[in-house]
Amino acid sequence: MSKARTYGRLWLDDGKWKLQCEPHVAMFAKRIFHRIPRGQVGVLEMKNTPAVCRDLVWLMQRFALEVDQPAELKKGSKSHVDRIKRLDQIVDANYKPRSFEMAVAPREYQTRAAELYLAGGSLLLADEVGLGKTCSAICSLMDPATLPAVVVSLTHLPQQWQREIGRFAPDLKTHVIQAATPYELTKVDVIIINYHKLAKWAEVLAYYCRSAIFDEIQELRSGQETLKWLAAKHIADAADFRIGLSATPIYNYGGEIFNLLEVLSPGSLGTFDEFALEWCEAAMDRKKARLKDPDAFGAWLKESHLMLRRTRRDVGRELPPLQTITHEVDCDEAELKKIEGKAGELAQIILSESAGARGQKMHASEEFTNVLRQATGIAKAPYVAEFVRMLLESGEPVVLYGWHRAVYEIWLEKLKDFRPSLFTGSESAGQKEESARRFISGDTDLMIVSLRSGAGLDGLQYRCRTVVFGELDWSPGVHEQCIGRVARDGQTDPVAAYFLLAEDGADPFIAGTLGLKRDQVEGIRGRDGVGPQRNDSAAALRSLARQYLEKRAV
């Protein structure tokens, strides 16, 4: 009887499967195993993981190979099959998740998320704002396999994390990193650090931790161009467990999700080029890669157990109704006229057809939007203050969101009799904590917050049911985070979110652009977001520049 034909040899060496095979089989293998460089010839190498083992077994159903360690290959493949079955079981509605012994009992849906994460080793937990993603992450720390752990959070949140761990799991010893330069660590269970200190601590934490929790993981959306992403990636690669927490993992365009999952689950989306080719529309700018079908992509993420997203309705914890109100306010045309010359010049550069001016156009685009946004904020600031005063005088505590320092100064002057607290990018972590304390305790009825400084802030819901957007952000995810500081567990009243828009300046365009970006966000997570939406959205900055020039020419 003749020996069955084989197409090559497969063996395990130093944690990698090595494949030497005929050219047509090598070509086929490169299509399956995206981590094999397309230019690699001779012996092909793949990291020994359960998923790789399963794919190799599948490959061998078509091309028989001589395998030196068949038992290891079979074991790895079975491990992957069992893992998928286990994850499917955990998300099944009839499954009762395991219990975690904690000082404060977690809710069942929180333990389900923790169990899914522990079973899979990585997870993007994108539950709606206020459902207790922090608690789910702390549940996972009850498993000794996750310790020591590192928690990475925004600048103003390490102490909040320390308090929450102390409340749910007081037996865990925690330490908040205080200095940017590494120092000797005593034996602790959980190290808490902010993203800004991460780069210098990356080597120490990669050596130290067995699990990594990335709070508000949208901070890593910019990818390899930032040191904090590279540091987070280095730490995550060394950890056995990795979880990212964010109700708004996408702030702008859907392609940002690649950078997050490359930290949490490396290779799950292939290379960026493969991800962009299969899932995205053509984009010259990697930052603006748009998903072709956000709904399909979001469904695939959930089916693959890469992401878990539950709404309040899903878990039976619906809040009182949220009302979003778009309200037009006056603006001082004189303030907008002050920038006409400069803004007009920048708009002309943006619309220029000159082929050699790409760098100049990029600079002009950034400056144009900054100049126009600030002028718009200043022009309507007195009228925003009047609107907020009306709310305050009726007895409503207010959280007022803005962006520019010059705008804050106007609000502070116009509303000084209310002794507002300030929570922006300029205050230290201690000053921010004091500002929040003043508002929550009732020392002031007005808290002015920077649009991108309040993520993760808790406690405002016990004091306030009204938020006002005196300035807008380009990202719908930012608005959702801002509203979520008030519309979350503990809120007993209907929440009102006022978006105060000027008829002129940057506001009409930003409000329109939100419609485009929201489609990317909601498709991935599920369509449950909030924020101002208009049907007349313009998709490009060139449109804003053109509209600006046309309006000024009238």
N, C-alpha and C positions, 0 to 999 in steps of 0.2 A: 504494500500500500504506500503510495507516494506521500511525502511529507507536505502538510498544508503550507501554501504560500504565505510568506510574511513580507512586510514592506519596510521593516526596520527594527531597531532595537530601542527599548526604553529602560532606563535604570535610574535609581535614586542615589544622589550623591550630595552631601553637605546641605541637606534641606531643600534640594531642588530636583525636580524630575528632568532628566536629560534625554533628548530624543534625537537619534540619528536615523534618517529615513530617506526614502527615494524623493527626488525633487518635487513630484506632483503631490505627494503626501505632505511635504514640508509647506508647500503653498497653501494647501487646505488647512493645515494646523495653524498657520499664521492668521488665517481668517477667523479662527475660533478663539485663539489665545492672543488677545490684543496686546499683552505685555511683551510678546516676542517682537523685537525690532524687525521691521520689514526687510531691512538690509542684512539681517543675520543669516549666515549660511553655515553649513556643516552641522555641528551639534546645537540643537535648539534647547533653551533652558526655560523652565517654568517653576515658580515657587510651589512647594508642596503644600497645598491647601485642600480641604475637603471638596471645594468646588472644582478645582483643577483636576483632582482625582476622578470625579464624576464625569467631567468632560472628556478625560482621556479614555475612560471606559467606553463612553459613547463613540469616540473616534475609532476605537478598536473594533467596534461592530462593523465598520466599513473597511478599515485597513488593519488586518491582523498584525500584531507586533510581538516580538520576543521580549518578555518582561522579566527582569532579573529579580524583582521583589513583588510578585503578584499579590501576596497577602497584604502588604502595605497599601497597594493600590485599591484592593477590594475594601479594606478597612476604611480608607479615606472616603471612598465613594459612598459606602453605606452610611458613614457619619453625616455626609451632606444630605442624603435622602431622609435620614432620621431627623435631622435638624429642621428641614422644611416641614415635615409632618408635625413636628412639635410646635413650630411657630403657627402653623395653620390651626392647630388645636387650641392654642392660647387665645387667638383672636375670635374663635367661635363664640357666638353669643351664649351658648349653653355651658361653656366651660367656667368652672369656679376656680379663680386664681388662688395661688397659695397665700398664706397669711404671713405678715411680717410683724414680729414683736417689737412694737415701738411705744414710747411714752404717750403719744397721741395716736389713736388708731387711724390709719389711712383709709380712704374710701376704696371700694372694690375696683373701680376703674383705674385708680392710681396704682394699685398693686398689680393690676393686669399689665399696665405699661412697664412697670419694673420687671415683671417676669418675662415679658417679651424681650426686653433689652438684655437681661441676663442670659436668656436662652440663645439669642442671636449674636451677642457680643458687640453689636453696634446698632444705633437707632437714632433717627431724627424724630424727636417728640415735638409735634407741632400742634398740640391741643390748643383750643381757643383760650384767649387771655383770661386768667383768673381761675382756671380749672385745677391748679395745683401741680404744675410740672415739677416744681421744686420738691414737693413731697414725694413724687414718683422717683426722682433721682435719689433722694435720701433713703427711700425704701431699698434701693439697690445696694446701699452701703451696709445693710444688715447682713449681706453675704460676705464672709471673710475673704473670698476670692477677689473681691474688688479693692481690698485694702493693702497698702495705703492708697489713697485716692487724691486727685488734685481737682479742685473746682476753679474754673476760670470765669470771671464775671466782669461786668462793667465797673468803672472806677468807684462809683458810689454804693456798690452792693456787697462787698466782702463782709462787712459787719452784719448786714441783713442775713446773709447766708450762715454766718456763724450763729446768729440768734436762732434761725430756723432749725439748724442741726441740733443745737442745744435743746430746743423744744421737743423735737420728734425723737432724737436719739442722744440723750444726755450722756450716755456712756462713751460716746465717741470723742476722742481728744482732737481738737481742731487748733489750727494755727493760721493766722492771717499774715501773709508776707508784707512786711512794713517797708523794706528798702529795695531799691532797684538793683543794687549789687548783691549777689548771692552771699549768704552767711551760713554758718553751721546750723543745722536743724536738729532739734531734739526729736525723740521718737514720738510721732503723732500719727493719727489715723487719717486725717483729712487736712491737706494744705489748701488754703484759699488765696487766690492771687488775681489781680486784675489784668486785663489784656495788655495794658501799657508796660507792665513790668515783665511780660512773658518772655521776650526775646533774650534777656540776659539770664533768665532762670531756666531756659529750655533744657540745657544739658543736665542740670541737677535734677529737675523734675522728671525727665525721661528715664533717668537712672532709678529714681525713687518710686514712681507711681505704677500701680497695676491697673488703675482705671482713671479715665479722664471725663469730667463733666464740663461741657462748654455751654455756659448760660448765655442767653441772647446770642446764639451762634451766628446770627446775621452779621455780626462784627467781622466775620471772616469772609464776607462775600466778595471782597476785592481780590482774593487769591494771592498768587505768588509775588505780586508787586509789593506786598507789605511784609515787614519783618514779623508781625504778630501771626500772620498765616503760616509762615515758614516755621516759626517756633511751635505753633499749635500742631502742625503736621508732624514735627519731630517728636513731640511728646506723645501724640496719638499713635504713631507708628510703634512706639515702644510699649504701649499699654495693651492689656488683654481685653479691656472693655472700654467703649467710647460712646458717649451719648451727647447729642446736641439738643438744646432746649430753645424753642422760639415759636411763638404764635404767628410770627411774621418772618419766616426764613428768607422770603424774597422781598426786598425793598423796592426794586426797580424792574429789571427784566429777568425773565425766567432762567436765562443761562447762568445766573448767579448760583443756582442750586448745585452746579458742578463743583464749585470751590468748597462748598460745605460737605458734600458727600465724599469728596476726595480726602478729606480729613477723617470723616467718620467710618467710611467703608471704601478704602482705596481700590480703584479699579472697577467698582460696581457699574460705573457709567462708561467704562472704556477710557481712551484718551480723550482730551477735549475735542480734537479734530473728529474723532468717531462720534462722540456725543453730538457735536454741532451738525455733522452730516446727517445723522439719523433723526434727530429730534428738533433741530432748529432751522429757522429760515436763514438764508445767506446773510452774513453780517461782516462788514469790513472791520468793525470795532468789536473786539471780543467782549467788552463790558456790556454791549448792547445786544448780545445774542438773544433773539426772541424765539420762544417755543412755537412750533407750527401748530401743535395741538395740545395745549396745556391740560385739558381734561383727560386725554389719553395718557399723558405722561404722569399726571397725578395718580391716576388709577393704577398704573404700572408700579409706581413707587410703593403704594400701599399693598398691592398684591405680592410684591417682592419682599415685603416686610422691612424695607429700607426706611419707611416713614410711617408714623402713627399719628393720625389727626382725628380728634373727637370734638364735636361742638357741645354746647350746653344741652341742646336738645337730645343729642346722642346719649348723654349720661344722665338725663333727667334732672338737670340742675339749671333750669332756665331762670334768668334774671327778670326783674320788672322790665317793661318795654324800654327800648332805646329809641329816642327820636333825634334824627339829624336834620338840622334846619339850615338852609342856605339863605343868608340875609345880606342884602346889598347895603353898603354904607357909602357915605360921601367920601370924597378925597380932595385934597388941596391941589388943584391943577397947577398952581405955581411951583410946587415941589417937583412935579413931573416935568415942567418946562425947564427947570434948572439943568436937567441931564440931557435935554434934547440934542444939543450939539455933539456931546461925547457918544451918547447912545446911537445917534444917527450914523456917525462915522464907523462905529463897531458893526452896525447892521449892514452897512455897505460892504465892509470887508467880508462878512459872513456870506453875503450874496454874490461876491465877486466870482467870476468865472476863471480867474487866473489859475493856471495849473500848478504853479510853483509856490503857492501860498498856503499849503496845508497847515504848517505849524502856526503861521500867523492867524489863520482862521480858527484853529482850536483855541488859541489864546483869546482871540476876540470873542468867541462864543461864550467862554467862561466869564469873561469880564462883562459882557453885555447882559447876561442873565443876573449876575451879581448886582450890577449897577441898577438895573430895572427893578429887581426884587426889593432892594433896599429903598429906592425912591418910592415905590408903591407902598411899602410898609410905613415909611415916614409920612407920606401923603394922607394915609387913612388913619394914622395912629391917634389923632385927637378924637376922631369919630368913634373909633374902637373903644377908647377910654370912656366916652359918653355912654356907649351901650353897656359897658361893664358896670359903670357907676349905677345905671338904672337897675341892673340885677342886684348889685350889692345893697342898694338902698331899699330894695324890696325884701331884704333879709336872706338872700341866696349867697352862700359862700361860692367862690368862683376860682377855677384853675384856668389861667389865661396863658395860651401858648403863642410864642413868637420865635424869631430867629436872629434879628439884628440888634446889636448893642444900642445903636442910635434910637431904635424903636422902643427898647426897654426904658431908656432915659425919659422919653416923652411920657410913657405910661406911668413911670414912677413919679414924675412931677405932677401929672394930671390927677393921679389917684393917691397922692401922698397921705391924705387924711385917713386912708384905710390901712396905713402902715404895712404895705405888702411885703411878703417874703420873696426871695429871689433864688431860683434853682436853675442855673444855667451852666455853660461850659467854663465860666470864669471862676467859680467858687471851688474851694478845696472840698474834699470828701466830708470833712467835719462841718464845714459851713453849710453844705447841702443837707446834711443830717439835721442841723439846727433849724434850717429853713422849713424842712418837712415837719419837724416837731412843732414849730410855732403854728403852722397851719392846722395840723391834726388836733392840737390841743385847744384850738380856738383863740389863740393869741392874736390871730389875724384872719380875716375872711377872704383875703386875696393872695394867691400864690402865682407868681409869674414864672413859667417854666419854659426852657428852651425846647424846641420841637424834638431834638434828638438827645436830650439829657435825662429824660424821665423813664426810660425803659427799665422795667423791673421794680420800680418804686411801688411800695405797698402801703396801705393804711389810709390813703386819701378817700377811699370809698365810705369810710365811717364818718366822714365830715362833709362830703360834698356830693352833689348830684348834677352839677352844671359845669361844662367845659366850654371855653370859647377859643376859637382859632383866630387870633388877630393877624397872623401871617400863615401862609400855606407852605407845605413842603412838596417837593416833586414826587415823593413816594407815598402811595396810599397806605403802605405798611406802617409808615411813621404815624399817620393819623390814627390808625387802628390801635397802635401801641399807646398813643396818648389818651384816647378814649378809654382804653382798657385799664388805665390807672384808677378810674372811677367806676366804670361798669365791670365789676368783678365780684367775687364772693364776698359777702358782707354788706353789699349794697341792698337796701330795702326799698328804695324809691326809684321811680322811672328816671332815667338819665337823659338830659338834653345836651346835645353837642351842636353849638352854633358855629358855622363857617361864615365869617364876615368877609364878603368879597367886594372889592372896588370895581366899578364899571370900566376903569381904564388901567393902564399899567400892565403888570405881569399877571394879575389874578385871573382874568378870563382865559388866558392860555394855559396856566398851570391847572386850573380846574378841568379844562378839556383834556389835557395830557393824562390826568389821573385815570381816565377811562381806559386808555390803552394799557397802562401798566397794571391796572386792577385785573384786566382780563388774564394776564400772565399769572398773577398771584392767586386768583380765585380758582383757576383751572387746576393748579397744582394741589391746593389745599382743599378745595370744595367751595362752592359759591355761598359764602356766608358773611362776607365782609361788610364794612360800612364806609361812608365817606361821601363827599360831594361828587356827583357824577353828572356829566353833561354830554349830550349827543353830538355837540359841535366840536369835538376834540381835534386838535391839530397835532400831528405826529412828529414834527421835526422842528428844530430850532430855526431852520431857514424860514419856516412858515411864520414864526413869531417875528423874525426880523422883517420879513416882507410886510406883514400886517402892521408892524410898528411904523415903517416908512410910509405906507399907504395912508395910514390914519393921520400922520403928521402933515401929509401933503394936501389933505382936504382943506 
